[in-house]
Amino acid sequence: MIKDQKKRVLVEGKFGQGKNAYGLNRIRMRTMRTSESMVMSIYFVMNLVRLAKEVLFWPFRQIVNMLKNMMTHIGDCTRSEMSSLRLVRQ
C-alpha cells in the first residue's frame, strides 16, 4: 500500500512539473490526436532534460565521490596515527 502511494506521489509530481514548468495545462488543440501528441512531446522534452542533467553532472559526481573517499582515507590515517601517538606517550 505504501509503495503504491509513493509511486502515485512521484507520478503526480511529474504531472505538476509538466503543468507548472512546461505548460501542460495550457494545451488547446483542435483534435484529441494533436493534443495527445503535444502531451507526449512535452514529456519527451522532460525526459531529455533529466537525461541531460544526468550526463552533464556525472563527471562532477565522480569527482565528489573520489574526494569523499580520499577524505575518509585521510581521516582513517590520522586517527590511527593519533592512537599510536597516545600509546607512545603513556
VENWO-V994253 format. One record per residue. N is the residue number from 1. RES is the residue in three letters. NEAR is the number of other ideal C-beta (glycine too) atoms within 10 Angstrom. D_LAST is the distance of its C-alpha to the last C-alpha in whole Angstrom. Layout:
n = {N | N}
res = {RES | RES}
near = {NEAR | NEAR}
d_last = {D_LAST | D_LAST}
//
This chain:
n = {1 | 2 | 3 | 4 | 5 | 6 | 7 | 8 | 9 | 10 | 11 | 12 | 13 | 14 | 15 | 16 | 17 | 18 | 19 | 20 | 21 | 22 | 23 | 24 | 25 | 26 | 27 | 28 | 29 | 30 | 31 | 32 | 33 | 34 | 35 | 36 | 37 | 38 | 39 | 40 | 41 | 42 | 43 | 44 | 45 | 46 | 47 | 48 | 49 | 50 | 51 | 52 | 53 | 54 | 55 | 56 | 57 | 58 | 59 | 60 | 61 | 62 | 63 | 64 | 65 | 66 | 67 | 68 | 69 | 70 | 71 | 72 | 73 | 74 | 75 | 76 | 77 | 78 | 79 | 80 | 81 | 82 | 83 | 84 | 85 | 86 | 87 | 88 | 89 | 90}
res = {MET | ILE | LYS | ASP | GLN | LYS | LYS | ARG | VAL | LEU | VAL | GLU | GLY | LYS | PHE | GLY | GLN | GLY | LYS | ASN | ALA | TYR | GLY | LEU | ASN | ARG | ILE | ARG | MET | ARG | THR | MET | ARG | THR | SER | GLU | SER | MET | VAL | MET | SER | ILE | TYR | PHE | VAL | MET | ASN | LEU | VAL | ARG | LEU | ALA | LYS | GLU | VAL | LEU | PHE | TRP | PRO | PHE | ARG | GLN | ILE | VAL | ASN | MET | LEU | LYS | ASN | MET | MET | THR | HIS | ILE | GLY | ASP | CYS | THR | ARG | SER | GLU | MET | SER | SER | LEU | ARG | LEU | VAL | ARG | GLN}
near = {5 | 6 | 7 | 8 | 9 | 10 | 10 | 10 | 10 | 9 | 10 | 10 | 10 | 14 | 12 | 12 | 13 | 17 | 14 | 10 | 11 | 17 | 11 | 18 | 10 | 8 | 15 | 6 | 12 | 7 | 8 | 8 | 9 | 11 | 13 | 12 | 12 | 15 | 15 | 10 | 12 | 17 | 14 | 10 | 12 | 16 | 10 | 10 | 13 | 11 | 10 | 10 | 10 | 10 | 9 | 9 | 11 | 10 | 9 | 9 | 10 | 10 | 10 | 11 | 10 | 10 | 10 | 10 | 10 | 10 | 10 | 10 | 10 | 10 | 10 | 10 | 10 | 10 | 10 | 10 | 10 | 10 | 9 | 9 | 9 | 9 | 8 | 6 | 5 | 4}
d_last = {59 | 56 | 56 | 60 | 59 | 56 | 59 | 61 | 59 | 58 | 62 | 63 | 61 | 62 | 66 | 65 | 63 | 66 | 68 | 66 | 65 | 68 | 71 | 72 | 73 | 76 | 77 | 81 | 83 | 86 | 86 | 83 | 83 | 82 | 80 | 78 | 77 | 76 | 73 | 72 | 72 | 70 | 67 | 68 | 66 | 64 | 62 | 63 | 61 | 58 | 58 | 58 | 55 | 53 | 54 | 53 | 50 | 49 | 47 | 45 | 44 | 43 | 41 | 39 | 38 | 37 | 35 | 33 | 32 | 31 | 29 | 28 | 26 | 25 | 23 | 22 | 21 | 19 | 17 | 16 | 15 | 13 | 11 | 10 | 9 | 7 | 5 | 6 | 4 | 0}
//
